[in-house]
Amino acid sequence: MLDLKFIRENSNLVRESLKNRNTNLNIDNVLDLDEKRRVLIKEVDDLRFKHNKENKEVPGLKKRGENIEVKLKELKELSNDISSKEKLLREIEDELKVLLLNIPNIPHDSVPVGLDASFNEVIREWGETKDFKFNPKTHIEIGEKLDIIDFSRATKISGSNFILFKGLGARLVRALMNFMLDLHTQKHGYKEVWPPLLVNRDSMTATGQLPKLEDDMYKLEGEDYFLIPTAEVPVTNIHRNEILNEDDLPIYYTAYTPCFRKEAGSYGKDTKGLVRVHQFDKVEMVKFTTPESSWDEHEKLTKDAEEVLQLLGLKYRVVVLSTGDLSFAASKCYDLEAWAPGLERWLEVSSCSNFTDFQARRANIKIRRKDGTLVYAHTLNGSGLAFARVIICLLETYQQKDGFVDIPDLSIRNYNKI
């Protein structure tokens, strides 16, 4: 959430941000309501002052034997006027809060300006393109031939765009979970947590999924609980409504969870295979930092995610997202895209974002400085990594002519044949 004072004092910057994000949102309503709110606050304060002052006169009038009925009538009228204006003020503040919750974060100055993903910029690549001596198959063909992924039975069990891993496929999922968690906890300094998969509306609102993305979320009927779209949601909310000591920062968390997304805006896209599914597994990294350190921490976060791909030996590239492709809450985001030779395309396997104080304002997460002052924390998160698309790239990259797959051993760093 943007600070209301910041919007008031930087209205042109906010308008430019909305334009660059290709967002059709008019902040004039926010500014108008803010002006009405401030006028009402002054009027209420003035009326309260007047009411208190005149109320103190009543004992003196009584003592002098004067008629106090007129004064009491005036005081009652003042009280009614105060109540009426307070009610109007609450209504304006509620309306203002809804508008503020729908204004996206300000992109960092280094973010490329552009209306969509075509303006994203590749900033580096790692790895070599594998030279196959045969026509590489897709992960769909490989998974079905080796009987490690069963798409038809997953559809029977749940519906389209769900996954059933079997045998060594299920073992691969488990191995990836341990491999990534061990790397992030033992080498990168993250503390592992195991969060709930159901979260309340406050948690979803704090990280920016609500109200904007509610149609893409799975909500429990009759209850205000949501299946998490990413571990970012419960992990960031660990410190909601808390004050963190500056000496304790930065705080690093990592978590493995299943993730659930309707993909409401993606019907008709990638309907086969593992590219776009409703339930997928992911290891997530979340950071709480000071405002001064968050940009350096963002680069470190991205490097932590890159190391997973490097250890897996997968070709990838790092893409900085343009203003039009940036997520609602992010100020800057790097996507890591791994190469899938069977599909012959790049697949996003991680998004590493700095949200600055945007989420912290919504979640009321503050830092107590050494001098006692309070500021909002900066929050960051990144996938480290998303399993489904990593599995696509592993199967397609390490496939052999005989139809088997040689992938890196995720515990002792050699190769075993699936």
N, C-alpha and C positions, 0 to 999 in steps of 0.2 A: 504494500500500500504506500502511495506517495503521501508525504506530509502535506496537510492542507495549506500551511504557511508557505511551503515550497512552491506549491501550485500557484498561490496568489502572487508570490513575488517573482515567479519565473513562468508566467503564463505562455509567453511566446515559445520558450523552450519546450514546454509540454505539448503545445500545439504542433511544433515541428516534429517531436517524437511520435505523436499519433499519426501524422502524415507519413513519416518514414516507415512506420510499422504497417501502413496500409489499413489503418483502423478508422472506421467511420464513427467517431465519437466526438461530441461537441462539449468542451469544458465550460462553455458560457453558463450552462445550468448550474455547474458546480460553483462558479464565481458568484452568480446571482444569489444562490442559496447561502453561500458563505457571507455575503454582504448583509442579507436579511438576518442571518444568525447573529452576527456581531452587533447589529442595531438592536435586536431583541435582547441580547445579553446586557447591553448598556441600559435599555429601558427597564428591564427587570431589576438590575442592580440599583438604579435610581429610585424605583418604586419601593424596593425593600428598605433602602436608606430612609426614604420619607416615612414609610410605615413605622420603622423602628423609632425614628425621632418623635413622631406624633404619639406613638404608643407610650413613650416615656413621659408625655405631658399629662396623661390621664390621672395618675396619683396626685399631682399638684392641683388639678382642677377639682378633684374630690376633696382635697384638704381645704381648699378655699370655699367649698360649698357651692361651686358652680355646676350648672347643668352639663352633664357629659354625654347626653344622648346624641347631640349633633356630632361630637367627636367620634363616638363609637360607630355611628353610621358611616362617617368618612373612612374610618379604619376598615370597616367591613367592605366598603366599595373598593378600597385599596387592595385588600386581600383577594377579592374576586378578580380584580384586574391583574394582579400578580399571577394568580392561578391560571387565568385565561392565556396570558402571555407565556407562561411556563409550558403549558400544554402545546401551544403553537411552536415553541422552541424545540420541544422534544420531537414533534412531527418533522420539523425541518432537519434536525440532526439525524433522525432515522433515514430520511430521504437522502440526505447528504452522504451518509455512510454507504448506502447502496450504490450511489454513483461512484464514490471513491473506490469501492471494491472492484469496479469494472474498468478502472484506468490501469493500463499496463505499466511496467517498470520503464525507466528511461534507459535507452541503450548507451553503452559506454562509447566514448569518442572514437575508439579504435574499431568499432563495429562497422563493416561496409554498409553503405546506404543502398537499399534496393527493395523493391516491392515483393519479391518472392525468392525461392531457392535458387533461381538462375543467377542471382547476384552473390551467392556464397563464394568464398575464396579458399582454394586449397593452399595451405601454407607450408606443408611438408609431406613427404611420402617416405615409407620404410618398407624394405623387402624387395624381392625380385619376383617377376612374373614367372611362374613355373612353366617349363617347356615340356608339355605332354607329347608322348610319341603315339598317342591315340586320341580319339575324340572324347573329351571328359564328359562324364555323365552328371546329371543334377543330383542333389541330395535326395530328391524324391525317389529316383530310380535306385540309388545306392541303398537308401534306408529300407526300401521294400524288398530288394533282392537279398540283403543280409538279415532281414526280419528283425531289425532293431527299431524301426518306426512303423506304426500301424495306423495309417490315416483313416481307413474305412471304419475300423472298430471304434476309433475315437469319435468319429461322426455319429456312429450308432449310439455310443454312450452319452454324448453331450450335444453334438451338433457340428456344423461346419466350423473350421478354423480352431479346432482343438487338437491336442497331440496325445498319443499314447506311445511312450517309449517302452521298449521291451528288451529283456536280456542285457546284452552288452550296451545297448542304447541307454537303458536306465542306469547302468553302471557308469557310463560316461557322464551323465548328468550329475550323479553323486560325486564323481571324481573332480569335475569342474568346480563344484561348490567348495570342496575341501581345498583344492588348489588355489582358488582365488582368495578365499578367506585366510588361508595360511600365509599367502604372500602379503596381503594387506596388513595382517596383524603382526606377523613376525618381522617383516622388513620395512613396511611403510609406516608403522606406528599407530594403526587404528585399533580402537577397542571394539571387540565384537559384541553385538547385541542381537537378541532374538525377539523381535517386536510382534505385537498383535497384527493379524491380517484384516481385522475389522476396526474401522476408526469412526469417530463421530463427526458431525458436521463442522464443529469448531476446528478440528484437526485438518479437514479438507480445505476449509476456508483459509486457514493460517498459511498453508503452503501455496495457495493460489489456484487449486483445482476448481474450487467453488467461489463464486457462482458461475463463472464463465463456462466451465467444461462439464457441467453436471450431466449433460446428455451422453457423454462418453464414459460415464462411470456406472458401475454396478451397485445399485442401492437395494437394501433389503426391504421388501414390501411390508409396510406397516410399522417399520422402525427407522429411525434416523441414523442408520449405520451404513457404511460403504465398504465394499471390498477394496483393498488398496490397489491403486494403479502402479505404485512403485514404493519401495521401502523408504524413499525420501519423506513420505508423509508421516508415518509413525515416528521415524527417527528424528526428524526435525522437531516434532512436537514433544520430544522428551523434555525439552527445556521451555515449553510454552508457559508464559506467565511467571518466569523466573528471572532472577538477577544473577549474572555470572561474574565472578571476580576476574579482573584483568589478568592477574597472575596465573590463573588456571587455563588461559587461552594460549594457543589454539586447542580446541577439543576435536578429536577425530573419532568418528564411529563408522563401523562397517556392519552390514547385515545381509544375510541371504533371505530372500522371501520369494514365494510365487507372487506374480503380479497379474492383475485382471483389468482388461480394457475392452470396451465394446467396439472400439474402432468405428464409431458412429459415422464419421465423415469419410470412411474409406471403403464403402461398399463397392464391390466390383473390382477392387485392386488386390492383386496377389492372393487370389482365392485358393491357390493350391500350395501345399508345402508348408514350410516353417517361417516364411518371410513375415507374415502378418497373422498373428493368432490372438485369441482372446485370453488365454492363460499362458504365461511364460515365466521362466525362472530367471532370477537376476541377483547378482551381488552388487550392493550399493555402497557408496562412500559419501559421508556427510561431514561437513566441517562447520564449526562455529569459530569465528575469528574476530579480531579487532578491525575497524574500518581501514587502518593504515596498512595492514598486512594482507588483506583479502586478495589483492591482485597477484601478489607473489604466490599465495596459497592456491590460487586458481591454476597457475602454471604447474605447480607441483602436483596438484590433483590430476591434471591431464596427463602428466608424465607417469603417474602411478597406474592409470588406466592403460596407457601405451605399453607399459612393461609387460602386462598380461599378454598382449598381442605379440610382443617380441619373443617372449618365452615360448609361446605356442608356434612361433615361426610363421605367422600369417602376414601376408602383405596388407598394408593399410595406409591410409592417408588421414591427415588432420585437416578439418575444414572449419573455418570460422563462419558462423551463420550471419547472414545479412539481417538488417532491421526487419524486413518483411517476413523472414523465416524464423525469427527469434521467438522463443516461447513467451507466454504472457508475463511470467514473473522474473525472467532472466534479464540481466543487464548485458551479459556477454556469454556466448556459448561456443565451445568447440565440439564438433561431432567427430567421432572416430569412425571411419568407414573401412571395413575389411573387404578384400576382393574375393568374390565367389566365382571361380573359373567355370563351373558347370553352368551357372546362370549367366555368366559373362556380365556381371554388374557389381557395383559397389553397394555394400549393405551397411547401414548405420548400426553399430554395435554398442556405442556409448555416446552419451551427451554429458559434457562437463560444464556446469554453469556456475556463474557467480551471480547471486541474487541481490548483492549489496545488502541494504537494510530493509528491502521490500518485504520479505517474509517475516523478518523480525518485528516490524511494526504491526503486521497483522497478528502475529503470535505473541506480541508483547515480551520479547526476549531482549533484555538489556544487559549492559556491562557496567559494573561499578569500577570506575577508574581508581588509580592509586590515590588521587586527590579527593576521592569521594563523589565526584560528579558521575552522572549516569548518561550513557549513550546507548543507542541501539546496536546490537551485534550485527555482523555480516554473516550470512549463511551461504554455503556452497554445497553442491552435490554432483556426483558423477557415477555413471554405471561402471562397474568394474569386474565383469561385464554382463551383458544380456546373453543368456545361454543359447536361445533358439537360433539366432543368426550366427553366433560363433560356431555352433554345431554344423550349420550349413557350410561355413567356410572350411572347417576342419575336414568334413567328409569329402568335400569337392577338391580341396587342395591336396590332401594326402591319399586320394584314391589311386589304385594301381590297375594296371591293364587286366589283371586276373579277376577284378571285381572286388577285391578286398581293400581295406583301408589301413595304412600305417600311420598312426598318429603318435604325437609325443606322449611318453609315459608321464603322467601328471604328478608322480611322486618321486621317481628317481631319475627323471630327465633322460631316459633313453626311449626306445620305440618298441611298442608291442603291436602285434598284428591283431586286428579285430576279427 
